[in-house]
């Protein structure tokens, strides 16, 4: 019995199982199969399964006349690339853009439309490089971020905080990393090449604030690097993605740029990193919000959350004592039930002092006892936002930890309602991460 003899429902199920390419071939066999292989529900399924599309939108975001026409337009637009890689890149961008749309639409609006093949070839000709296939496809979907009218590389401290990668702050330093569009890649790469002989490297991401932080893609190896404090002196950099994850150049199915953005999307989607609001500005904050990289402790109703980020641009691999550099974020709040001490409840408490023990491996390299935090004595009340402060520390080794405590007074320092009490800050790690952002 031939396929034509089975019922329409059974034929539809068979074609779904065969997939888009085989359904297209089956359509050449007979009129009945051609009719079945042209049905909208079938191509709606293929578009949803392979491209995660609920509407027939072509690669430019325009509405196609049908799901079949939509699918065909995607295949034609990316016919020069492995289809499995195109689908993977689309999934990567889909996670990021979906999160931005729901949580950070003002940053989502900065994403440019995809670059053309001619645009990419012009960059390659100008910079004398050949982009890895995954990076080419990434830029076919979105040509970086448009920050032209948003104070790109501002000389001010803040600049713009709409960077796709986000960042961190400590003291007077603010870092916020965006994905560069092709024309800025050319400008930034030419600029850095006046100082360093960086053939085959291009600048693909950078901080939009005054703090300099540059990410370089090696177009030959496919690895992504970030500059250290010695970047402009001798070109010192660190890899941003585990080398073990990179395939050989001949495979070409993934490069560090794709792996880096996939990991970033995973962290956003899983809530490992979140938005942070500062005054009237919002930004993606790279301080982890979930264990094991974020610790949480509650003492007498006071909650303290702690986490750290590696700061490559302050890292000096040639310094044996202060080789690695970390920033850490402390978030403290008073739970709704208030401050409870010896059976008594208070509706406020105020910080008096701090104690930190900093370790490199198992060796104590810092023991700090001092009043206040960054010169402040935060007053905590139930229901108010967390008090957040950031600080930093160097480390001679690539891993370590911080733990400590704070002394609080129930009520206010000027009007104490009881005896001082100690609040725990649980141990949290300082370590060179597998992925550097």
ABEGO torsion letter per residue (X at the ends): XBAAABBAAAAAAAAAAAEAAAAAAAAAABAAAAAAAABAAAAAAAAAAAAGBABBBBAAGBBBABAAAAAAAAAAAAAABBAAAAAAAAAAAAAAAAAAAAABAAAAAABBBBBBAAAAAAAAAAAGBBBBAAAAAAAAABBEBBAAAAGBGBABAAEBAABAAEEBBBEABBBBBBBBBAAAAAAAAAAAAAABBBBGBBBABBBABABBBBBBBBAAAGBBBBBBAAAAAAGBBBBABBAAABBBAAAGABBAAAAAAAAAAAAAAAGABBBBBBEABBBBBABBABOAABBBBBBGGBBBBBBBBBBAAABBAABAABABBBBBBBBBBBBAAEBBBGGBBBABBBBABBBBBBBBEABBABBBBBBEBGGBBBBBBBGBBBBBBBBBBBBABABBBBBEBBBBBBEBAABBABBBBBBBBBBBBBBBBABBX
